Amino acid sequence: MVDVWTIAGSLEPVPVLSRLDLLAEPVAAAVKALPDPERLAVAEIDPTLADTAEFCAHYGSPLDASANCVVVAGKRGGELRYAACMVMATMRADVNGVIRKRLDARKASFAPMDDAVSLTGMEYGGITPIGLPAGWPILLSPEVAAAPELVVGSGIRGSKILVPGDVLAKLPGAEIIEDLAR
């Protein structure tokens, strides 16, 4: 367990299992199934400040400790393939290069908001790799996997999860992909 979250800023993190109500339903179910949920914390936030830059500025959490989860859709021969990509907030996912090749797709792009929301059961702006649909690859940049502490979405806009990167790297379907982000 992380006793002191150095990246919390003015957040008041609590053990994630004590506030499952601050998580989207699929996220809460996945957290309960983790082998070490005591390594995660959750903090309630103003949902209007969920976007990374506004969140970091308001709560004093460092931008370089935030990781964003984006849903990417790859298409080949009429078949859609989805993946979640976790990159540091200070970096950009290489959708048309590394991710497109990993999905073996002719074309790849960010999934439309309505699709991302309906497929994940999470709110846009709060999507997290914890609790995604079974079978989806979770592509992590090495920087995310190596981070000792991260702030990520909780499935809703009204909270954030604090988590070590190695916990994300152990999620089902997680893959660490070199050059995923620049």
Helices and strands as residue ranges (DSSP letters): E 14-15, G 16-22, H 25-33, G 37-39, E 41-44, G 47-49, H 52-59, G 63-65, E 67-76, E 79-88, I 95-99, H 100-102, E 107-110, H 113-120, E 138-140, H 142-146, E 150-153, E 159-163, H 165-169, E 174-176
